[in-house]
């Protein structure tokens, strides 16, 4: 008996010591914490195990909630849960216990969350309105049995700031009519038609549904069968109300896998109108616009319930690609999110594009800022030393008569990631073909190409973290997000031209602090 009590006590101690909420509490003074090889230092990653898409992003009472596709038992994809973290600023994160677990209706796939301020759902009270999560159930048994109806939409509610959740007893709220890929609901309040509007992916298009109460949904319309890219299945849509020159525009984000411009997973968007029923594209349906031309920005969606005083459209993507996500060389955990980005519409070179800028809150991570000397860029490379592993680099370049400008990030092991800008074709090439650890997948290598969406002098803002490079050109008009597993930090930047001369008008490299220690 005594032994049993001692064992119980010991088991309890081990449980407490290992329970995720204990392990993950911030701030953490342990220097080993989040310090493994390749562990992102200023990007969100789970403490351990598998993560994919951001889910349920909603702001409430000073907290940005981030839920995410999570499998707590392995570092590869498996039965999906919603992991959970909160942040005061989208930059520093605190891990919280898992929010949603699989149940008899299935795994919990991607979805969104809203603040039901008027308690339209009746799942809270007038005094304490609920957060409502809207997600996809994926019934594995149904899939294995060969049915087409294994994905349905369900909801859950929380009246304690997302800490605990109760699944709705009337689930699923949208049953499946026989479409195999039927998932990833994003819900918004559509003020003009005074209803909740859900957009979700259904095979090669999206479906819009409307509801007065988040529980009863009716079909509104389909969109996209003839629009944009169709090299793979459509996933994780979002519908954004935005502004261009004082006019309302609706932007539809649609992730697609495979079929991205540089292979595998990517996110396209459409700009047009949404009248409470139907989305109409302002542009040629055949045209495809991409939010990012790198390989590692997928399934990104925006925060809901951002305060009116903050008019930003705030976005976060999963910084990986289904081509190799499950085999990247990290073991304790897998995957990170991109840096948070503010989206806006801008007219550029006679077109309208969705611009992504790193959020201003990232400035809080800035540490030592070093100026990079203005200089002529010639065919002889100039070497700029990079004095930190975590950096924000800015470069303003006058093109001169250069043909191609080359920017290489290097370390002492001759590992390298490079960005080339070709002035004549106004396009970029990005290569990580000699960037360090690449052996885990054939699909990780291959030169990436990207149009540059603005002409003229080139402005670059580049974020280097341990295992990623995010390039924002011309104030976020062209973006290239990539994972890079260099086995040592890049400690120098080489800038040169292939022919002719350009000028570095100004530049800086600013060291950034880790968000985890
Ligand atoms: C996108 C996705 C979603 C799905 C989830 C499953 O990466 O395939 O369509 O809901 O991942 O984890």
Boltz pocket constraint, residues with backbone or C-beta under 6 A from the ligand:
constraints:
  - pocket:
      binder: B
      contacts: [[A, 52], [A, 53], [A, 69], [A, 80], [A, 109], [A, 110], [A, 136], [A, 183], [A, 184], [A, 234], [A, 235], [A, 236], [A, 299]]
      max_distance: 6.0
